[in-house]
Amino acid sequence: MTSAVSEKLGKFLDSANVRYRRLEWAATDAVARLKWSSRRRLVVTVASTTFAIVLALAGLTVAYVTLADLIHPLPYAMEKTAPPLSTRRLAARAQNETLGFGGIAYLSMPYRSDRQDAIELLGSVYGLNFTYIPGVDGAAITDKAKPLHHYWLRPQELGCWRAHVDAWRYLLESDFETLLVLEDDVDFDANIHDIFELLSTQMQRNRLRTTPQTQHERRTAPYGLDWDVLYVGQCSDRSNENRLDLVHIYQDPNVPSRHETFDHFVGQLQSLGIQGRNLGKVRAIAPAWSPVCTMGYAITRKGAERLILDLSYRGITAAIDIDIIRKLQQGIIRGYSITPPLFSAWRVDGAKDSDNQGLENDQTQLGSGNRNGYSHSMKTSARKQMVKLLDLHNWDDVDRVIPRRPFPTMTAEQEAEEAEEVRKAQIEQKEIDEAWIKRKLEMAQIMEQWGG
């Protein structure tokens, strides 16, 4: 009887344990379902909120773009019609080795062979032909050759003046109608040919001209001839505040972004009515008024004549870029400025950035070198792009194109022949060494006898 009771009790406990386990599993499953449902609701909530935020931002962006066009319209509507075929053909000359000018000259002190190397390398990579015009040591100019009022200039400024006048004389002595003059530390955009071709189409349709385009210009002058100087590489600039209405604006896919553009040029563009999202998309052609530096400019034959007359024949009153600014503001010469400019200075942050600084004993003043050099107001730096274009990984190319092949194995007979040749060579070398030692001993004995 005891065993029967025990058996029934055991079955009851087993049944109770099974029920408990089922209840436990059911509770666990319910909790899991509850957690998953909450998690799913949380995910849906986050997704819907994110989607709403994205829609709101998109709406704000569209509203900003729409309002930006309404709040900051361009001073006038840019010409949308395609230029005629004759204009495009003439502009295509910018694809040649002189960018459509009669020539390209660069000024460099004779001792700056490092900069001359860089300019000639850039010319070779980008299909440009540069003519070297030596810089001048102002202290070496004889007093009789110095211009009137030269005492206002430091020797470095006097030498700079002389080198630029030499460039103008080079134009007059040639058969060119125009000359692009650069200093030896310039950088430019890697798409320079396309940039100047687009500039040519705009200069041919220039709304700022005071005289109609001549037949000669239509046939032979990609940038026209109604100017004396065309600034394409100024350090900073500002426009005539009394004639801010004089501006020719055009879109350029290679213009630097607003962030990449030097603040001076952003301010000038804004003063000309270019605001908001138009910054970083367009360039402006305006009458030259206050372009600082002579880093990059083009000059016509008539411009060279006028500049030599006013900055040499009649004397000079300041550094050459400042004196040209005076002539521009006085209306003695006529010019245009392109903003943002098409050339910029290449900087390495050291004494090598200027020929007016001495190195003395601290060689750290040389700066970081071209490896870490930089320029501003350029979308695609030609100097940086040049390094990528010339970059080579020859052995990686070989491994990629020509798979590695196992060395051919030698037969036992070939291995024996090679071993025999090695053995003979070792014996021969040993005989040579022994003969040399014997000869040195004989010579020592002879010397000893002579010494005695």
Disulfide bonds with the S-S distance in Angstrom:
Cys235-Cys293 1.95
